[in-house]
Amino acid sequence: MKKLMISIAMSAVAFLTALSAWAASPFSNETLRYVISYKWGLIHKDAGDATLSLRRHGDRYDVMLAARTKPWADRIYSVRDTLKGAITVNGLKPVYYHKITHEKGKYARDEVSYSVKGNTTTGHTKRIRMKEGASKVTENTLTASGPVYDMLSVFYYLRKLDYGQLSRNKIYTATVFSGNKKETIRIHCLGKEKLKLKDKSEREAWHIRFNFTQEGGRKSSDDMDTWISTDAAHIPLYLVGKLPVGEVRAYYLGS
């Protein structure tokens, strides 16, 4: 349940917050709250909380996702993680991305700065790792054509998708710069389903699946599934990510 659970949970929250109603630019300032739980057999316990915020400043949006484990989970694996970035109002292009992690007393930081020329995006990456009081810094340059994002800005791209088209087996694809590597994300819809929520109520929802691969088509992580309401609001209701033992679940709490 340790680091892998938290990493998947962070991604889960971000995907949920991304899949709100199809919205025309500009976005309004917003703050969205989530709870992360761990499920394994009869064990089902809330393990963390997360908040995603967006604020407009001039011609760009500043966005931040902050997550932390609950006190009981702190005793097993304490996490205080923050994802920060900026995206342009016009075209929703990423400007920079920072991932700062404090996990069980360890510190790490990933940074990406972007430049765009025509249909090609270049990302200058820097990774900082602290170990036994010493820091290790590695840098790299990534390039890709077509839509390019990171693990924060990609979620605003996802908010723009036409899920009616996805329901007709259309697959959306984009490139994600993650740390010092790049991944391909594919999004498709599995149709409408009846979903029982945490409060035992039932809602009709779109079932959406995300697939991740690296260069060469090798699968880079397990698929993730989320359910969003079929009404005009397209509220993200629920998300499930598999773990080696059990699964992580994310629930939207409100604004």
Disulfide bonds with the S-S distance in Angstrom:
none
